[in-house]
Amino acid sequence: MPSQKIDATAIVSSKAIIHEEVTIGPYSIIGEDVEIASGTVVGPHTMIQGPTKIGSGCTFTGYASIGTPPQDLKYKGEKTILEMGDNNLVREFVTINRGTGHGGGITRVGSNNLLMTNVHIAHDCQVGDNVVMSNLATLAGHVHIGDNAIIGGMSVFHQFTKIGAYCFIGGGSGVTMDVIPYAKAAGKRVMIMGPNVIGLKRKGFTDKEIDAINDSYRILFRKKLMLIDALKVLEEKYGDEPVVIRIIDFIKTSTRGITR
């Protein structure tokens, strides 16, 4: 572990596993049971507690609090984990808690995510890949964020809510129920505004796929069908279309109910 990559003012536990190509900045604290892979940069005044595993190529610009115990009164000190993937950019004052024993024991953050200033990810959350969370976005415990979602600033998420892949959640939104994949949604009590068409085009979805998604939204939200009947229509019409199957599967596995 070359000393020139660890600032003299940093405190690093002898029980931490730090790759030799990791850089640790001034006044940072790395606790025991922390693993950090190659190429990750830990900026100044960052605290990382364990058990936490951080992948390669991540950047913590500074003043973040990572892998701290869950803010849950039921937590009694049991061993729980935070796992982060590769190439995440974590900006100032981000906080991410470990899991709880009753919630599965693990908080996960995938790869290639941008977590802007003051983002909070609570215990047992599952954040996918290529997610953008803007300033002050706040996840309560057990929230799931699908791949390629964009979360607006100062938005808040009720515990156990799920956000589908490729969603766009507007700034200042309050999310209390699940939001299906591909949605554009916003509001104090979030409402579906339609499919996130611009985002889907940017991600390379074909016109055929976008047309199927648009039609699925019409069936779900504009035909005034009961949800069970709308699902039957979708299955009959798009039972072999993967982008629609993702919507159907999401709805069928929702436990809080969907925003509709």
C-alpha positions in Angstrom: 0.0 0.0 0.0 2.1 2.9 -1.2 2.2 5.7 1.4 2.1 8.4 -1.2 -1.5 7.5 -2.1 -2.8 7.9 1.5 -2.6 11.3 3.0 -0.7 11.5 6.2 -3.8 12.9 8.0 -6.1 10.0 6.9 -6.9 7.2 9.4 -7.1 3.8 7.8 -7.8 0.6 9.9 -5.3 -2.1 9.7 -8.2 -4.4 9.1 -9.3 -2.6 5.9 -8.4 -4.2 2.6 -7.3 -1.3 0.3 -5.9 -1.9 -3.2 -2.5 -0.3 -3.8 -4.0 1.9 -6.5 -6.5 3.5 -4.2 -6.1 7.2 -3.3 -7.3 8.4 0.2 -7.4 12.2 0.8 -6.8 14.3 3.9 -8.7 13.6 7.1 -10.6 10.7 5.7 -11.4 7.7 8.0 -11.6 4.2 6.7 -12.8 1.6 9.2 -12.3 -2.1 9.6 -14.1 -4.5 7.3 -13.9 -2.0 4.5 -12.8 -3.3 1.1 -11.9 -0.8 -1.7 -10.9 -1.9 -5.2 -8.4 -0.5 -7.7 -8.6 3.0 -9.0 -11.1 4.4 -6.4 -10.4 7.9 -5.1 -11.6 8.8 -1.6 -11.7 12.6 -1.2 -11.1 14.6 1.9 -13.1 14.3 5.1 -14.9 11.1 3.9 -15.9 8.4 6.4 -16.3 4.8 5.3 -17.4 2.3 7.9 -17.7 -1.4 7.4 -18.6 -4.0 6.6 -18.5 -2.2 3.2 -17.3 -3.3 -0.2 -16.6 -0.7 -2.9 -15.7 -1.5 -6.5 -13.1 -0.1 -8.8 -12.9 3.3 -10.3 -15.3 5.1 -7.9 -14.8 8.7 -6.9 -15.9 10.2 -3.5 -15.3 13.9 -3.9 -15.3 14.5 -0.2 -17.4 14.9 3.0 -19.4 11.7 2.4 -20.6 9.3 5.1 -20.6 5.8 3.7 -21.5 2.4 5.2 -22.8 3.8 8.5 -25.3 1.9 10.6 -29.0 2.1 9.6 -31.2 4.7 11.1 -33.7 2.1 12.3 -34.7 1.6 15.9 -35.1 -2.2 15.2 -31.4 -2.4 14.4 -29.5 -4.0 17.3 -25.9 -4.0 16.0 -26.1 -7.1 13.9 -23.6 -7.5 11.1 -24.9 -6.0 7.9 -23.3 -4.9 4.7 -23.1 -2.1 2.1 -22.0 -3.1 -1.4 -21.2 -0.6 -4.2 -20.2 -1.5 -7.7 -17.7 0.2 -10.1 -17.3 3.7 -11.5 -19.7 5.5 -9.2 -19.4 9.2 -8.7 -20.4 10.2 -5.1 -20.5 13.9 -4.5 -20.3 15.9 -1.3 -22.3 15.1 1.9 -23.8 11.9 0.4 -24.9 9.4 3.1 -25.4 5.7 2.5 -26.4 3.3 5.3 -25.8 -0.4 5.7 -28.7 -2.9 5.7 -30.7 -4.3 8.7 -31.0 -7.9 9.8 -34.7 -7.9 9.4 -34.5 -6.3 5.9 -32.1 -8.7 4.2 -28.9 -7.4 5.7 -27.6 -5.6 2.7 -27.8 -2.2 1.0 -26.7 -2.3 -2.7 -25.6 0.4 -5.1 -24.8 -0.8 -8.6 -22.3 0.7 -11.1 -21.9 3.8 -13.1 -24.2 5.9 -10.9 -24.1 9.6 -10.2 -25.1 10.6 -6.6 -25.2 14.3 -6.3 -24.8 16.5 -3.3 -26.7 15.5 -0.1 -28.3 12.4 -1.6 -29.4 9.9 1.1 -29.7 6.1 0.6 -31.1 4.4 3.6 -30.9 0.9 4.9 -31.7 -2.1 2.6 -32.1 0.0 -0.5 -31.3 -1.5 -3.9 -30.1 1.0 -6.5 -29.4 -0.3 -10.0 -26.9 0.8 -12.6 -26.6 4.0 -14.6 -28.8 5.9 -12.1 -28.7 9.6 -11.6 -29.9 11.0 -8.2 -29.9 14.7 -8.1 -29.2 17.0 -5.1 -31.1 16.1 -1.9 -32.9 13.1 -3.3 -33.8 10.9 -0.3 -34.6 7.2 -0.2 -36.3 5.8 2.9 -35.5 2.2 3.8 -36.0 -0.8 1.4 -36.5 1.4 -1.7 -35.6 -0.1 -5.1 -34.5 2.1 -8.0 -34.3 0.4 -11.4 -31.5 0.7 -13.9 -31.2 4.0 -15.9 -33.6 5.9 -13.7 -33.2 9.6 -13.2 -34.3 11.0 -9.9 -35.0 14.7 -9.5 -33.6 16.9 -6.8 -35.4 17.2 -3.4 -37.6 14.2 -4.2 -38.5 11.8 -1.4 -39.4 8.1 -1.5 -41.6 6.2 1.0 -40.1 3.0 2.4 -40.6 -0.1 0.3 -41.4 1.8 -2.9 -40.0 0.6 -6.2 -39.1 2.7 -9.2 -39.0 0.9 -12.5 -36.1 1.0 -15.0 -35.7 4.1 -17.3 -38.1 6.2 -15.1 -37.7 10.0 -14.8 -39.0 11.4 -11.5 -39.3 15.1 -11.4 -37.7 17.3 -8.8 -39.6 17.9 -5.5 -41.7 14.8 -6.0 -43.2 12.7 -3.2 -43.3 9.0 -4.1 -45.6 6.8 -1.9 -46.4 4.0 -4.4 -44.5 2.1 -7.0 -43.8 3.7 -10.4 -43.8 1.4 -13.4 -40.9 1.2 -15.9 -40.4 3.9 -18.5 -42.5 6.5 -16.6 -42.2 10.2 -16.5 -43.7 11.2 -13.1 -43.8 14.2 -10.9 -45.8 15.9 -8.2 -46.2 16.4 -4.4 -48.0 13.1 -4.5 -46.4 11.8 -7.7 -48.5 11.3 -10.8 -47.7 9.6 -14.0 -47.3 12.1 -16.9 -46.7 9.4 -19.5 -43.8 7.5 -20.9 -40.3 9.0 -20.6 -40.0 9.1 -24.4 -37.1 11.5 -24.7 -35.1 9.4 -22.2 -36.0 6.2 -24.1 -34.8 7.6 -27.4 -31.5 8.7 -25.8 -31.0 5.2 -24.5 -31.5 3.7 -28.0 -35.0 2.3 -27.8 -36.5 1.6 -31.3 -39.6 3.3 -32.6 -41.4 -0.1 -32.4 -40.5 -0.4 -28.8 -41.5 3.1 -27.9 -44.8 2.7 -29.8 -45.5 -0.5 -27.7 -44.7 1.4 -24.5 -46.9 4.3 -25.5 -49.8 1.9 -26.3 -49.3 0.1 -23.0 -49.6 3.4 -21.1 -52.8 4.2 -22.9 -54.3 0.8 -21.9 -53.1 1.1 -18.3 -53.9 4.8 -17.7 -56.5 6.1 -20.2 -58.9 3.2 -21.0 -60.4 3.3 -17.5 -60.0 -0.4 -17.1 -59.5 -2.2 -13.8 -55.9 -3.1 -13.4 -56.5 -6.8 -13.7 -58.3 -6.3 -17.0 -55.7 -3.9 -18.3 -53.0 -6.6 -17.6 -55.0 -9.2 -19.6 -55.2 -6.8 -22.6 -51.4 -6.2 -22.4 -50.6 -9.9 -22.1 -52.9 -10.7 -25.1 -51.5 -7.9 -27.3 -47.8 -7.8 -26.3 -47.1 -11.2 -24.7 -44.0 -11.5 -26.8 -42.7 -7.9 -26.5 -39.9 -7.7 -23.9 -40.3 -4.0 -23.1 -44.0 -4.6 -22.3 -43.3 -7.8 -20.4 -41.1 -5.7 -18.1 -44.1 -3.6 -17.3 -46.4 -6.5 -16.7 -43.9 -8.3 -14.5 -43.3 -5.1 -12.5 -47.0 -4.7 -11.8 -47.5 -8.3 -10.8 -44.7 -8.2 -8.3 -45.6 -4.8 -6.8 -46.4 -5.0 -3.1 -47.4 -1.3 -2.4 -49.5 -1.0 -5.6 -48.6 1.2 -8.6 -49.0 4.9 -9.1 -51.9 5.2 -11.5 
